[in-house]
Amino acid sequence: MRPANVVTSVADVLAGIAIAGYFLPTALYTTGGLTWGSGTPLIPVLLLCISTIGLYSGGIIMNDVFDTELDAVERPERPIPSGLISKNAATIFGGICFFIGIFAAGMLSRNAQYLSVTIMVSCLVYDKFLKHSSIFGPVNMGLCRGLNLLLGISILQGAVQQYWFLAIVPIIYIAAITMISRGEVHGGGKNTLYFAALLYLLVISGIVYFAAANKQLPITLVFVVGFAFMIFKPLLRAIQNPIGPNIGQAVKFGVIALILMNAAWASAFGVWHIAIIIVILLPISIGLSKAFAVT
């Protein structure tokens, strides 16, 4: 399931919810129940968090199911090739996770359910068909994250139509990480790493642009600087020596740094208290990454 990664998917959804303006005083709610201190209903937030946990877990599990034969050669320590869990049991578990993700989204709205189904299909298409495509694979993986951000944005009716284009940023970012990850077993080329660095800068520029447009630049820069440090430090080490372990570290911290990127998104749209909550997920993800694989 990659628990450390699952935490980053929750950060995606929380960032999307913040972008939609759900936690702002001007938001309009149609549901009641458990509320935030300001009176914001929390049940929709919890449903979307459960949904993304199910969808991300299902996608990761099915990735290992489809890669069983390859992992038996390249990564025999993984749960299925090592015999820790059977391929059939993993398949059933992945299906259950997908069902939970779609069901939870459906309890919120039809739009959220449509997005959850699209995320599931995108995950399966990547896992089965496009993972080893040098072009379409990274784009497909990025699409999964972009849709995950939109899943959070879908918490308010009409918000997806207003902010759909923001999904392009996580698509670019995850595409860069996916490109890098191709070298974590046998090593990679410096040109790919340099191109990934360029895409990272493009992502940072996008966040800074929206923070400036929303007049939230000073506080957002705090999160952006932390994000930049976390992704570029291991990437520069990999550029200097592009061996498998260094590239693996660049991928690992690139994934975990999604939490800081999402905190920056929340801050850029004026919801700094949610940005702080997202940042709290960072030590949780780092702690889990020490006990469970990230890549």
C-alpha positions in Angstrom: 0.0 0.0 0.0 3.0 2.3 0.5 1.5 4.0 3.6 3.9 7.0 3.4 2.7 7.7 -0.2 -1.0 7.3 0.9 -0.4 10.2 3.3 0.6 12.4 0.4 -2.6 11.6 -1.4 -4.6 12.9 1.6 -2.5 16.1 1.3 -3.6 16.4 -2.4 -7.2 16.2 -1.4 -6.8 18.7 1.4 -5.1 21.1 -0.9 -7.9 20.7 -3.4 -10.5 21.4 -0.7 -8.6 24.6 0.2 -8.3 25.7 -3.4 -12.1 25.3 -3.8 -12.6 27.7 -0.9 -14.4 25.2 1.3 -12.8 26.5 4.5 -13.4 30.2 3.6 -16.2 32.1 5.3 -17.9 32.7 1.9 -18.3 29.0 1.1 -21.8 27.6 0.7 -22.6 24.2 2.3 -25.4 21.8 1.6 -24.5 19.3 4.3 -24.5 19.3 8.1 -23.1 17.1 10.8 -19.6 17.2 12.3 -18.2 20.7 11.8 -14.9 22.6 11.9 -14.5 25.4 14.5 -15.9 27.9 12.1 -18.9 25.8 11.4 -17.5 24.1 8.2 -19.0 20.6 7.8 -16.2 18.0 8.1 -18.1 14.9 6.9 -17.4 15.8 3.2 -13.7 16.3 4.0 -13.5 12.9 5.7 -15.3 11.2 2.8 -12.8 12.6 0.3 -9.9 11.6 2.5 -11.2 8.1 2.8 -11.8 8.0 -1.0 -8.3 9.0 -1.9 -6.8 6.5 0.6 -8.8 3.8 -1.1 -8.0 4.9 -4.6 -4.3 5.4 -4.0 -3.9 2.1 -2.1 -5.7 0.2 -4.9 -3.5 1.7 -7.6 -0.3 0.9 -5.7 -1.4 -2.7 -4.9 -2.5 -3.4 -8.5 0.9 -2.0 -9.6 2.6 -4.8 -7.7 0.1 -7.3 -9.0 0.8 -6.4 -12.6 4.6 -6.3 -11.9 4.8 -9.7 -10.2 7.0 -11.3 -12.8 9.3 -8.3 -13.2 9.7 -7.8 -9.5 10.6 -11.4 -9.1 13.8 -10.5 -11.0 14.4 -6.9 -10.1 12.8 -6.6 -6.6 12.3 -10.0 -5.1 12.0 -8.5 -1.7 8.5 -7.1 -2.5 5.5 -8.7 -0.8 4.2 -10.8 -3.8 7.4 -12.2 -5.2 8.8 -12.9 -1.7 5.7 -15.0 -0.9 4.5 -12.8 1.9 1.2 -12.4 0.2 -0.3 -14.2 -2.8 -1.1 -12.5 -6.1 -4.8 -13.5 -5.8 -5.1 -12.1 -2.3 -3.4 -8.8 -3.4 -5.7 -8.5 -6.3 -8.8 -8.9 -4.1 -7.4 -6.4 -1.6 -6.7 -3.9 -4.4 -10.3 -4.3 -5.6 -11.6 -3.7 -2.1 -9.6 -0.5 -1.8 -10.9 0.7 -5.1 -14.5 0.0 -4.1 -14.0 1.9 -0.8 -12.6 4.9 -2.7 -15.4 5.0 -5.2 -18.1 4.3 -2.6 -16.9 7.1 -0.3 -16.7 9.6 -3.1 -20.2 8.6 -4.2 -21.6 9.4 -0.7 -20.5 13.0 -1.3 -21.6 13.7 -4.9 -22.0 12.3 -8.3 -19.1 14.5 -9.6 -16.8 13.2 -7.0 -17.8 9.6 -7.8 -17.1 10.2 -11.6 -13.7 11.6 -10.7 -12.9 8.6 -8.4 -13.8 6.2 -11.2 -11.6 8.1 -13.6 -8.8 7.9 -11.1 -9.2 4.2 -10.8 -9.2 3.7 -14.6 -6.1 5.9 -15.0 -4.3 3.9 -12.3 -5.1 0.6 -14.0 -4.2 1.9 -17.5 -0.8 3.0 -16.1 -0.2 -0.2 -14.1 -1.1 -2.5 -17.0 -0.3 -0.7 -20.2 1.6 2.5 -20.0 4.1 2.1 -17.1 7.0 1.3 -19.3 6.2 4.0 -21.9 8.8 6.7 -21.8 6.4 9.4 -22.7 2.8 8.3 -22.0 3.8 6.6 -18.7 4.9 9.7 -16.8 2.0 11.7 -18.2 -0.5 9.0 -17.2 1.0 8.8 -13.7 0.8 12.6 -13.4 -2.8 12.5 -14.5 -3.6 10.3 -11.5 -2.3 13.0 -9.2 -3.9 15.8 -11.1 -7.3 14.1 -10.9 -6.7 13.5 -7.2 -6.3 17.3 -6.7 -9.6 17.8 -8.6 -11.2 15.2 -6.3 -10.6 17.6 -3.4 -11.7 20.5 -5.4 -15.0 18.7 -6.2 -16.1 19.2 -2.6 -18.0 22.4 -3.8 -20.3 22.3 -6.7 -18.9 24.1 -9.8 -15.4 24.4 -8.3 -13.9 21.8 -10.7 -15.1 23.8 -13.7 -13.5 26.9 -12.2 -10.1 25.4 -11.2 -9.6 22.3 -13.5 -6.5 23.8 -15.1 -4.6 23.6 -11.8 -4.4 19.9 -12.3 -1.7 20.6 -14.9 0.8 21.4 -12.1 0.8 18.1 -10.3 0.7 16.3 -13.7 4.0 18.0 -14.6 5.5 17.4 -11.2 4.6 13.7 -11.0 5.6 13.2 -14.6 9.1 14.5 -13.6 9.3 12.1 -10.7 8.1 9.2 -12.8 10.8 10.0 -15.4 13.5 10.0 -12.7 12.2 6.7 -11.2 13.1 4.8 -14.3 16.7 4.9 -13.2 16.3 3.8 -9.6 17.2 0.1 -10.3 20.1 0.4 -12.8 20.9 4.1 -12.7 19.9 6.8 -15.0 21.1 9.6 -17.4 22.0 13.1 -16.4 19.9 14.6 -19.2 16.7 13.1 -17.7 17.6 14.5 -14.3 18.3 18.0 -15.7 15.0 17.9 -17.5 13.3 16.9 -14.3 14.9 19.9 -12.5 13.5 22.2 -15.2 10.0 20.7 -14.7 10.4 21.2 -10.9 11.2 24.9 -11.5 8.2 25.2 -13.7 6.0 23.8 -11.0 7.4 26.2 -8.4 6.9 29.1 -10.7 3.2 28.1 -11.1 2.6 28.0 -7.4 4.4 31.3 -6.9 2.3 32.9 -9.7 -1.0 32.0 -8.1 0.2 33.0 -4.6 1.2 36.4 -6.0 -2.1 36.7 -7.9 -4.0 36.0 -4.7 -1.8 38.3 -2.7 -0.6 35.4 -0.5 3.1 35.4 -1.6 5.0 36.1 1.7 3.5 33.2 3.7 3.4 30.9 0.7 7.2 31.4 0.1 7.8 29.7 3.5 6.3 26.5 2.2 7.7 26.8 -1.3 11.3 27.2 0.0 10.9 24.1 2.2 9.5 22.2 -0.9 12.3 23.4 -3.1 15.0 22.3 -0.6 13.4 18.9 -0.1 13.3 18.1 -3.8 16.5 19.7 -5.1 18.9 18.4 -2.5 18.6 14.7 -3.4 18.1 15.6 -7.1 21.4 17.5 -7.2 23.2 14.5 -5.5 21.7 12.2 -8.1 22.9 14.5 -10.9 26.4 14.4 -9.5 26.3 10.6 -9.3 23.3 9.1 -11.1 23.5 5.7 -9.6 20.4 3.7 -8.6 20.4 4.5 -4.8 20.8 8.2 -5.3 18.0 8.3 -7.9 15.9 6.2 -5.5 16.4 8.9 -2.8 15.5 11.6 -5.3 12.3 9.8 -6.0 11.5 9.1 -2.4 11.8 12.7 -1.3 10.1 13.9 -4.4 7.0 11.9 -3.5 7.1 12.9 0.2 7.7 16.6 -0.8 4.2 16.5 -2.3 3.0 17.4 1.2 4.9 20.7 1.2 3.7 21.4 -2.3 0.1 20.9 -1.3 0.7 23.1 1.8 2.0 25.8 -0.6 -1.2 25.4 -2.7 -3.4 25.8 0.4 -1.5 28.9 1.4 -1.5 30.4 -2.1 -5.3 30.4 -1.9 -5.4 32.1 1.5 -6.1 29.0 3.7 -2.9 29.0 5.7 -4.4 27.1 8.7 -5.1 24.2 6.4 -1.6 24.6 5.1 -0.3 24.0 8.6 -2.5 20.9 9.0 -1.1 19.6 5.7 2.5 20.2 6.9 1.7 18.1 10.1 1.3 15.2 7.7 5.0 15.5 6.7 6.6 13.9 9.8 4.0 11.2 9.6 4.9 10.4 6.0 8.6 10.5 6.7 8.1 8.2 9.7 6.2 5.7 7.6 8.8 5.9 4.9 11.3 4.5 7.3 9.2 1.4 7.9 7.6 0.9 4.5 8.9 1.3 0.9 8.1 4.5 -1.0 9.1 3.3 -4.4 
